[in-house]
Amino acid sequence: MSAIFSRKEKPVSAKPQKSKLRDWTEALVIAAVLALIIRSFVVQAFKIPSGSMEDTLLIGDHLLVNKFVYGVTLPFSDERYLSMREPKTGDVIVFEFPEDHDKSYFKRRDFIKRVIGVPGDTVAIRDKQVYLNGKPFRIDQQVYKESNTTQGPRDNMRTITVPPNKYFVMGDNRDRSFDSRFWGFVDKTAVKGLAFIKYWSWDHEKMWPRWSRIGRKIE
């Protein structure tokens, strides 16, 4: 019987197997790159360290910030791309503290406040009542009269107009908030994103989670 093959077939050479260490290294690098992309352009987690936004946000609340709703920025650039909309009155935003702009990157702080006035709006405060475009915006109970100069612009502020590409922001806990009344406007390029949900909350006094706040939308 004649042979089917006139010559021996050469065995297929097996591909060299990757080491487990290399597999783990590649997986970690990919995960780190994806995490960096997500953190830079999609969503970022923040923790509330002060009571300036009470009762909307409490100390120990952990929240997620949508970083693409106002558009993404490329490294070393102030230009925004793929913007879905501009910040509007009532948005709770995270931004780079304006007075830290000239500091080194690692010394810059992030603040969180509520947008009160957008470009073109007029904002005034008389006996703690905020007037937005001449109409009452919000009323607090404890009022410091204008004669009490130690309070500065906290409870009384002349009418100002929000310039282009700027925002006037305030904390919901107005008596304990260091905001636009004291240091001015937030530039559009300093806005990092829109706070939209509380994913965790820890009560440091009771040493127990605030279950009722977890998963709540920020309004």
Buried (B, 14 or more C-beta within 10 A) or exposed (E): EEEEEEEEEEEEEEEEEEEEEEEEEEEEEEEEEEEEEEEBBBBBEBEBEBBBBBEBBBBBBBBBBBBBBBBBBEEEEEEBEEEEEBBEBEBBBBBBBBEBEEEEEEEBEBBBBBBBBBBEBBBBBBEBBBBBEEEEBBEEEEBBEEEEEEBEEBBBBEEBEBEEEBBBBBBBBBBEBBBBBEEBBBBBBBBBBBBBBBEBBBBEEEEEEBEEBBEBEBE
